Amino acid sequence: MNDRNEAERGARWGTAVWTAGTAALIAALPWAASGRLPDRLATHWSAGRTAPDSSMPLWAASLFPALMWLVLAAAVTLTLRQVGAAARTATRRWTTCALLSGGVLLCGAQASIIRANLDREDWHQADLPNVWIVAALVAAGAAGIVGWLVSAREQAATTDAVAARQEGPTIEVPADQRLVWFSRTANPWIQLGAAVTGLIAVGAVIALVSGIAAPGASWALLVPFALASIALTCCASVQARVSEQGLAVAFGPLGRPVRRWQAAEIESARAEYRTPAQAGGWGYRLSGLGTTVMLRGGECLVIRTRGKGKEFAVSVDDAERGAALLNSLNAPRPS
């Protein structure tokens, strides 16, 4: 499977996980606070009025916004599928922004409604949640910006990979030529774990700031699941790049953190077949083989550093060509 197909498959996978997880979170929030809510929930405030003018039973307040989100996500996804291949890359940026910002906005709106009705005996007593609405809008805007940055970086990475693969398996690089090799790998199961733990952390944040749950319980969920989501996100994808400066291995959707080796620091490079059992598991592993970034079993790019002779391996495609180009950096160049 080439890099473009892999990127599209990853995008579809991420969209499905985000859509289903957000719908579940939106639907679950009212039930999590059901013991502190009135029989009917205030759900609408007319402009210029502080008192609510419309309400829904708990089950409707749970399902209706979740269905709204599913319809929105389906419409955005179908729009992407209708465009041609040439415009699909640019459209995917807007799709990512719309899905991220729309999901955050609806989660924020749901949390605002719950906060307004919390500990009220009757839905007519609910206060207009102005502060919460503003906070939801700000969070939605921030999510859209993050989505734009991530999708732009993914597009640039895929373009670089395709361009590098089209250069051919050259080992001898003329002095006036620029040397570039790029490869990337992602593990959808680790990405799924990052998404699930991230959604739990988001739910804990909403429960904490809205007062749905006790602070102690909210923090007990928030801290470990947020840390787990960050760690899994960084370990779920990797990008390896060889240039005249040496090797750079970037982690996560934003390409941070990055490990770099100057060409002079690398004694040798090779392609080697490794399995998770040999590396000691999935993710960033330390074992008798050295350090291995294991996202899928198979071909790995392995480098040995000068001096102590430590080895670093990363599971990426086209590792043999990357190793050959790395070795050529320290080889004599043709005049």
DRENDO-1510 file (C-alpha; in Angstrom, 1 decimal, always signed):
<recs>
REC; n; res; u; v; w
REC; 1; MET; +0.0; +0.0; +0.0 .
REC; 2; ASN; +1.5; +3.4; -1.0 .
REC; 3; ASP; +1.7; +6.4; +1.3 .
REC; 4; ARG; -1.4; +8.2; -0.2 .
REC; 5; ASN; -3.6; +5.1; +0.3 .
REC; 6; GLU; -2.2; +4.6; +3.8 .
REC; 7; ALA; -2.9; +8.3; +4.7 .
REC; 8; GLU; -6.5; +8.0; +3.3 .
REC; 9; ARG; -7.1; +4.8; +5.3 .
REC; 10; GLY; -5.8; +6.5; +8.5 .
REC; 11; ALA; -8.0; +9.5; +7.8 .
REC; 12; ARG; -11.1; +7.3; +7.5 .
REC; 13; TRP; -10.2; +5.4; +10.6 .
REC; 14; GLY; -9.7; +8.6; +12.6 .
REC; 15; THR; -12.9; +10.0; +11.3 .
REC; 16; ALA; -14.9; +6.9; +12.4 .
REC; 17; VAL; -13.3; +6.8; +15.9 .
REC; 18; TRP; -13.9; +10.6; +16.4 .
REC; 19; THR; -17.5; +10.5; +15.2 .
REC; 20; ALA; -18.5; +7.5; +17.3 .
REC; 21; GLY; -16.6; +8.6; +20.4 .
REC; 22; THR; -18.0; +12.1; +20.3 .
REC; 23; ALA; -21.6; +10.8; +19.8 .
REC; 24; ALA; -21.2; +8.5; +22.7 .
REC; 25; LEU; -19.8; +11.3; +24.9 .
REC; 26; ILE; -22.6; +13.7; +24.0 .
REC; 27; ALA; -25.3; +11.1; +24.7 .
REC; 28; ALA; -23.7; +10.0; +28.0 .
REC; 29; LEU; -23.3; +13.4; +29.6 .
REC; 30; PRO; -26.9; +13.9; +30.7 .
REC; 31; TRP; -27.2; +10.4; +32.1 .
REC; 32; ALA; -24.0; +10.9; +34.1 .
REC; 33; ALA; -25.7; +13.7; +36.0 .
REC; 34; SER; -29.3; +12.3; +35.8 .
REC; 35; GLY; -29.6; +12.2; +39.6 .
REC; 36; ARG; -29.1; +16.0; +39.8 .
REC; 37; LEU; -31.2; +17.1; +36.9 .
REC; 38; PRO; -35.0; +17.9; +36.7 .
REC; 39; ASP; -37.4; +15.6; +34.8 .
REC; 40; ARG; -37.2; +17.9; +31.8 .
REC; 41; LEU; -34.1; +19.9; +30.8 .
REC; 42; ALA; -34.2; +23.5; +29.6 .
REC; 43; THR; -32.6; +23.4; +26.2 .
REC; 44; HIS; -33.3; +26.7; +24.5 .
REC; 45; TRP; -33.1; +30.4; +25.4 .
REC; 46; SER; -34.5; +33.1; +23.1 .
REC; 47; ALA; -32.3; +36.1; +22.3 .
REC; 48; GLY; -32.5; +38.8; +24.9 .
REC; 49; ARG; -34.1; +36.5; +27.5 .
REC; 50; THR; -32.5; +34.9; +30.5 .
REC; 51; ALA; -35.3; +32.4; +31.2 .
REC; 52; PRO; -35.6; +29.3; +29.1 .
REC; 53; ASP; -38.5; +28.9; +26.7 .
REC; 54; SER; -38.1; +25.2; +25.6 .
REC; 55; SER; -37.4; +21.9; +27.3 .
REC; 56; MET; -36.9; +18.2; +26.6 .
REC; 57; PRO; -37.0; +15.0; +28.6 .
REC; 58; LEU; -33.7; +13.5; +29.7 .
REC; 59; TRP; -33.7; +10.9; +27.0 .
REC; 60; ALA; -34.4; +13.4; +24.2 .
REC; 61; ALA; -31.8; +15.8; +25.6 .
REC; 62; SER; -29.3; +12.9; +25.4 .
REC; 63; LEU; -30.2; +11.6; +21.9 .
REC; 64; PHE; -31.1; +14.7; +19.9 .
REC; 65; PRO; -27.7; +16.4; +20.0 .
REC; 66; ALA; -26.0; +13.1; +19.4 .
REC; 67; LEU; -28.1; +12.6; +16.3 .
REC; 68; MET; -27.4; +16.2; +15.2 .
REC; 69; TRP; -23.7; +15.4; +15.5 .
REC; 70; LEU; -24.0; +12.2; +13.5 .
REC; 71; VAL; -25.9; +14.0; +10.7 .
REC; 72; LEU; -23.3; +16.7; +10.6 .
REC; 73; ALA; -20.4; +14.3; +10.5 .
REC; 74; ALA; -22.1; +12.2; +7.8 .
REC; 75; ALA; -22.7; +15.4; +5.7 .
REC; 76; VAL; -19.1; +16.5; +6.0 .
REC; 77; THR; -17.8; +13.0; +5.2 .
REC; 78; LEU; -20.0; +12.6; +2.1 .
REC; 79; THR; -18.9; +16.0; +0.9 .
REC; 80; LEU; -15.3; +14.8; +0.9 .
REC; 81; ARG; -16.2; +11.7; -1.0 .
REC; 82; GLN; -18.0; +13.6; -3.7 .
REC; 83; VAL; -15.0; +15.8; -4.7 .
REC; 84; GLY; -12.5; +14.6; -7.2 .
REC; 85; ALA; -9.1; +13.2; -6.3 .
REC; 86; ALA; -7.3; +16.4; -7.3 .
REC; 87; ALA; -9.4; +18.5; -4.8 .
REC; 88; ARG; -9.6; +15.8; -2.1 .
REC; 89; THR; -6.4; +16.8; -0.3 .
REC; 90; ALA; -7.4; +20.4; +0.1 .
REC; 91; THR; -10.9; +19.5; +1.0 .
REC; 92; ARG; -9.7; +17.1; +3.7 .
REC; 93; ARG; -8.2; +20.0; +5.6 .
REC; 94; TRP; -11.6; +21.7; +5.9 .
REC; 95; THR; -13.2; +18.3; +6.7 .
REC; 96; THR; -10.8; +17.8; +9.6 .
REC; 97; CYS; -11.4; +21.3; +10.9 .
REC; 98; ALA; -15.2; +21.0; +10.6 .
REC; 99; LEU; -15.3; +17.6; +12.4 .
REC; 100; LEU; -13.0; +18.7; +15.2 .
REC; 101; SER; -14.6; +22.1; +15.8 .
REC; 102; GLY; -18.1; +20.8; +15.3 .
REC; 103; GLY; -17.6; +17.9; +17.8 .
REC; 104; VAL; -16.1; +20.2; +20.4 .
REC; 105; LEU; -18.8; +22.7; +19.9 .
REC; 106; LEU; -21.6; +20.2; +20.4 .
REC; 107; CYS; -19.9; +18.7; +23.4 .
REC; 108; GLY; -19.5; +22.2; +24.9 .
REC; 109; ALA; -23.2; +23.0; +24.2 .
REC; 110; GLN; -24.3; +19.8; +25.8 .
REC; 111; ALA; -22.1; +20.5; +28.9 .
REC; 112; SER; -23.6; +24.1; +29.0 .
REC; 113; ILE; -27.2; +22.7; +29.0 .
REC; 114; ILE; -26.3; +20.3; +31.8 .
REC; 115; ARG; -24.6; +23.0; +33.8 .
REC; 116; ALA; -27.6; +25.3; +33.5 .
REC; 117; ASN; -30.0; +22.6; +34.7 .
REC; 118; LEU; -27.8; +21.1; +37.4 .
REC; 119; ASP; -29.4; +20.9; +40.8 .
REC; 120; ARG; -32.6; +22.7; +39.6 .
REC; 121; GLU; -36.0; +21.4; +40.7 .
REC; 122; ASP; -37.7; +22.7; +37.6 .
REC; 123; TRP; -36.3; +23.5; +34.1 .
REC; 124; HIS; -37.8; +27.0; +34.3 .
REC; 125; GLN; -35.2; +27.8; +36.9 .
REC; 126; ALA; -32.2; +27.1; +34.6 .
REC; 127; ASP; -29.9; +30.1; +34.0 .
REC; 128; LEU; -28.7; +31.2; +30.5 .
REC; 129; PRO; -25.1; +29.7; +30.3 .
REC; 130; ASN; -23.5; +32.7; +28.5 .
REC; 131; VAL; -20.0; +31.9; +29.9 .
REC; 132; TRP; -20.2; +28.3; +28.9 .
REC; 133; ILE; -21.3; +29.2; +25.4 .
REC; 134; VAL; -18.4; +31.5; +24.9 .
REC; 135; ALA; -16.0; +28.9; +26.3 .
REC; 136; ALA; -17.4; +26.3; +23.9 .
REC; 137; LEU; -17.0; +28.6; +20.9 .
REC; 138; VAL; -13.4; +29.4; +21.9 .
REC; 139; ALA; -12.6; +25.7; +22.3 .
REC; 140; ALA; -14.2; +24.9; +19.0 .
REC; 141; GLY; -12.1; +27.5; +17.3 .
REC; 142; ALA; -8.9; +26.2; +18.9 .
REC; 143; ALA; -9.8; +22.6; +17.8 .
REC; 144; GLY; -10.3; +23.8; +14.3 .
REC; 145; ILE; -6.9; +25.4; +14.2 .
REC; 146; VAL; -5.3; +22.2; +15.6 .
REC; 147; GLY; -7.1; +20.2; +12.9 .
REC; 148; TRP; -5.8; +22.5; +10.2 .
REC; 149; LEU; -2.2; +22.3; +11.4 .
REC; 150; VAL; -2.3; +18.5; +11.8 .
REC; 151; SER; -3.9; +17.9; +8.4 .
REC; 152; ALA; -1.5; +20.3; +6.7 .
REC; 153; ARG; +1.5; +18.5; +8.2 .
REC; 154; GLU; +0.1; +15.1; +7.1 .
REC; 155; GLN; -0.4; +16.4; +3.6 .
REC; 156; ALA; +3.2; +17.7; +3.4 .
REC; 157; ALA; +4.6; +14.4; +4.8 .
REC; 158; THR; +2.7; +12.3; +2.3 .
REC; 159; THR; +3.8; +14.6; -0.6 .
REC; 160; ASP; +7.5; +14.3; +0.6 .
REC; 161; ALA; +7.2; +10.5; +0.8 .
REC; 162; VAL; +5.8; +10.1; -2.7 .
REC; 163; ALA; +8.4; +12.5; -4.2 .
REC; 164; ALA; +11.2; +10.6; -2.4 .
REC; 165; ARG; +9.9; +7.2; -3.7 .
REC; 166; GLN; +9.8; +8.5; -7.3 .
REC; 167; GLU; +13.5; +9.3; -7.4 .
REC; 168; GLY; +14.5; +5.7; -7.8 .
REC; 169; PRO; +16.9; +3.4; -5.9 .
REC; 170; THR; +20.0; +5.6; -6.3 .
REC; 171; ILE; +22.9; +5.0; -4.0 .
REC; 172; GLU; +25.6; +7.2; -5.5 .
REC; 173; VAL; +24.5; +10.8; -5.2 .
REC; 174; PRO; +26.3; +13.4; -7.4 .
REC; 175; ALA; +27.8; +16.3; -5.5 .
REC; 176; ASP; +25.3; +18.8; -7.1 .
REC; 177; GLN; +22.2; +16.7; -6.2 .
REC; 178; ARG; +20.1; +17.0; -3.1 .
REC; 179; LEU; +19.6; +13.8; -1.1 .
REC; 180; VAL; +16.2; +13.2; +0.5 .
REC; 181; TRP; +14.4; +10.0; +1.7 .
REC; 182; PHE; +11.2; +10.0; +3.6 .
REC; 183; SER; +8.9; +7.2; +5.1 .
REC; 184; ARG; +6.1; +7.1; +7.7 .
REC; 185; THR; +4.2; +4.5; +9.6 .
REC; 186; ALA; +1.1; +4.6; +11.9 .
REC; 187; ASN; -0.4; +1.9; +14.1 .
REC; 188; PRO; -4.3; +2.2; +14.0 .
REC; 189; TRP; -4.7; +0.3; +17.2 .
REC; 190; ILE; -2.5; +2.6; +19.2 .
REC; 191; GLN; -4.3; +5.5; +17.6 .
REC; 192; LEU; -7.6; +4.0; +18.7 .
REC; 193; GLY; -6.2; +3.7; +22.3 .
REC; 194; ALA; -5.2; +7.4; +22.1 .
REC; 195; ALA; -8.6; +8.4; +20.9 .
REC; 196; VAL; -10.5; +6.4; +23.6 .
REC; 197; THR; -8.3; +7.6; +26.5 .
REC; 198; GLY; -8.5; +11.2; +25.1 .
REC; 199; LEU; -12.3; +11.1; +25.0 .
REC; 200; ILE; -12.4; +9.8; +28.6 .
REC; 201; ALA; -10.1; +12.7; +29.6 .
REC; 202; VAL; -12.4; +15.2; +27.8 .
REC; 203; GLY; -15.4; +13.7; +29.6 .
REC; 204; ALA; -13.5; +14.1; +32.9 .
REC; 205; VAL; -12.7; +17.8; +32.1 .
REC; 206; ILE; -16.4; +18.5; +31.3 .
REC; 207; ALA; -17.5; +16.7; +34.5 .
REC; 208; LEU; -14.9; +18.7; +36.5 .
REC; 209; VAL; -15.7; +22.1; +35.3 .
REC; 210; SER; -19.5; +21.6; +35.1 .
REC; 211; GLY; -19.7; +20.1; +38.6 .
REC; 212; ILE; -21.4; +16.9; +37.3 .
REC; 213; ALA; -19.0; +14.7; +39.4 .
REC; 214; ALA; -16.9; +15.3; +42.5 .
REC; 215; PRO; -13.5; +17.0; +41.9 .
REC; 216; GLY; -11.6; +14.1; +43.4 .
REC; 217; ALA; -13.2; +11.5; +41.0 .
REC; 218; SER; -12.8; +13.9; +38.0 .
REC; 219; TRP; -9.1; +14.4; +38.7 .
REC; 220; ALA; -8.6; +10.7; +39.2 .
REC; 221; LEU; -9.9; +10.1; +35.7 .
REC; 222; LEU; -8.4; +13.2; +34.1 .
REC; 223; VAL; -4.7; +12.9; +35.0 .
REC; 224; PRO; -4.0; +9.3; +34.1 .
REC; 225; PHE; -6.1; +9.2; +30.9 .
REC; 226; ALA; -4.8; +12.6; +29.6 .
REC; 227; LEU; -1.2; +11.4; +30.1 .
REC; 228; ALA; -2.0; +8.1; +28.5 .
REC; 229; SER; -3.6; +9.8; +25.5 .
REC; 230; ILE; -0.6; +12.1; +25.0 .
REC; 231; ALA; +1.8; +9.2; +25.3 .
REC; 232; LEU; -0.2; +7.0; +22.9 .
REC; 233; THR; -0.6; +9.8; +20.4 .
REC; 234; CYS; +3.2; +10.4; +20.3 .
REC; 235; CYS; +3.8; +6.6; +19.9 .
REC; 236; ALA; +1.1; +5.9; +17.4 .
REC; 237; SER; +2.8; +7.3; +14.3 .
REC; 238; VAL; +6.4; +8.0; +13.3 .
REC; 239; GLN; +8.1; +9.8; +10.4 .
REC; 240; ALA; +11.7; +9.1; +9.3 .
REC; 241; ARG; +13.6; +11.5; +7.1 .
REC; 242; VAL; +17.1; +11.2; +5.6 .
REC; 243; SER; +18.7; +14.4; +4.3 .
REC; 244; GLU; +22.2; +15.8; +3.9 .
REC; 245; GLN; +22.1; +16.6; +7.6 .
REC; 246; GLY; +21.5; +13.0; +8.6 .
REC; 247; LEU; +18.5; +11.2; +10.1 .
REC; 248; ALA; +15.5; +12.8; +11.8 .
REC; 249; VAL; +12.7; +10.6; +13.4 .
REC; 250; ALA; +9.6; +12.6; +14.4 .
REC; 251; PHE; +6.8; +11.3; +16.5 .
REC; 252; GLY; +3.1; +12.0; +16.6 .
REC; 253; PRO; +0.7; +13.9; +14.2 .
REC; 254; LEU; +2.6; +17.2; +14.8 .
REC; 255; GLY; +6.0; +15.7; +14.4 .
REC; 256; ARG; +7.0; +16.4; +18.0 .
REC; 257; PRO; +9.2; +15.3; +19.7 .
REC; 258; VAL; +12.1; +14.7; +17.2 .
REC; 259; ARG; +15.2; +12.6; +17.5 .
REC; 260; ARG; +18.1; +13.7; +15.3 .
REC; 261; TRP; +21.5; +12.2; +14.3 .
REC; 262; GLN; +24.0; +14.1; +12.3 .
REC; 263; ALA; +25.5; +12.2; +9.4 .
REC; 264; ALA; +28.9; +12.1; +11.1 .
REC; 265; GLU; +27.3; +10.4; +14.2 .
REC; 266; ILE; +26.1; +7.4; +12.2 .
REC; 267; GLU; +28.6; +4.6; +11.7 .
REC; 268; SER; +26.4; +2.4; +9.6 .
REC; 269; ALA; +22.8; +1.8; +8.6 .
REC; 270; ARG; +20.9; -1.3; +7.4 .
REC; 271; ALA; +17.4; -2.7; +6.9 .
REC; 272; GLU; +16.4; -5.5; +9.2 .
REC; 273; TYR; +13.3; -7.6; +9.8 .
REC; 274; ARG; +12.1; -7.3; +13.4 .
REC; 275; THR; +8.9; -8.4; +15.3 .
REC; 276; PRO; +7.3; -6.9; +18.4 .
REC; 277; ALA; +8.3; -10.0; +20.4 .
REC; 278; GLN; +12.0; -9.3; +19.5 .
REC; 279; ALA; +11.7; -5.6; +20.4 .
REC; 280; GLY; +9.9; -6.2; +23.7 .
REC; 281; GLY; +6.4; -5.0; +22.6 .
REC; 282; TRP; +4.8; -2.1; +20.8 .
REC; 283; GLY; +5.8; +1.6; +20.9 .
REC; 284; TYR; +9.1; +3.0; +22.1 .
REC; 285; ARG; +11.0; +0.0; +23.4 .
REC; 286; LEU; +14.4; -0.6; +25.0 .
REC; 287; SER; +15.8; -4.1; +24.8 .
REC; 288; GLY; +18.9; -6.1; +24.1 .
REC; 289; LEU; +18.6; -4.9; +20.5 .
REC; 290; GLY; +18.9; -1.3; +21.6 .
REC; 291; THR; +16.1; +1.2; +21.1 .
REC; 292; THR; +13.3; +0.2; +18.7 .
REC; 293; VAL; +10.3; +2.3; +17.7 .
REC; 294; MET; +7.9; -0.7; +16.9 .
REC; 295; LEU; +4.6; +0.2; +15.2 .
REC; 296; ARG; +4.3; -2.9; +13.0 .
REC; 297; GLY; +6.3; -6.0; +12.6 .
REC; 298; GLY; +8.5; -6.2; +9.5 .
REC; 299; GLU; +11.1; -4.1; +7.8 .
REC; 300; CYS; +13.0; -1.6; +10.1 .
REC; 301; LEU; +15.6; +1.0; +9.5 .
REC; 302; VAL; +18.5; +0.3; +11.9 .
REC; 303; ILE; +21.4; +2.7; +12.5 .
REC; 304; ARG; +24.5; +2.2; +14.6 .
REC; 305; THR; +26.1; +5.2; +16.2 .
REC; 306; ARG; +29.8; +5.9; +16.4 .
REC; 307; GLY; +31.7; +5.6; +19.7 .
REC; 308; LYS; +29.5; +3.4; +21.9 .
REC; 309; GLY; +28.0; +1.6; +19.0 .
REC; 310; LYS; +24.4; +1.9; +20.2 .
REC; 311; GLU; +21.6; +0.9; +17.8 .
REC; 312; PHE; +18.3; +2.6; +17.0 .
REC; 313; ALA; +15.6; +1.1; +14.9 .
REC; 314; VAL; +12.4; +2.4; +13.5 .
REC; 315; SER; +9.7; +0.3; +11.7 .
REC; 316; VAL; +9.1; +2.1; +8.4 .
REC; 317; ASP; +8.7; +1.0; +4.8 .
REC; 318; ASP; +11.4; +1.3; +2.2 .
REC; 319; ALA; +14.0; +0.9; +5.0 .
REC; 320; GLU; +16.6; -0.6; +2.6 .
REC; 321; ARG; +16.7; +2.5; +0.5 .
REC; 322; GLY; +16.9; +4.8; +3.5 .
REC; 323; ALA; +19.8; +2.8; +4.9 .
REC; 324; ALA; +21.6; +2.9; +1.5 .
REC; 325; LEU; +21.2; +6.7; +1.3 .
REC; 326; LEU; +22.4; +7.1; +4.9 .
REC; 327; ASN; +25.5; +5.1; +4.2 .
REC; 328; SER; +26.2; +7.2; +1.1 .
REC; 329; LEU; +26.3; +10.3; +3.2 .
REC; 330; ASN; +29.7; +9.3; +4.6 .
REC; 331; ALA; +30.9; +7.7; +1.4 .
REC; 332; PRO; +33.2; +9.6; -1.1 .
REC; 333; ARG; +31.1; +11.6; -3.5 .
REC; 334; PRO; +31.9; +11.4; -7.3 .
REC; 335; SER; +33.5; +14.5; -8.6 .
</recs>
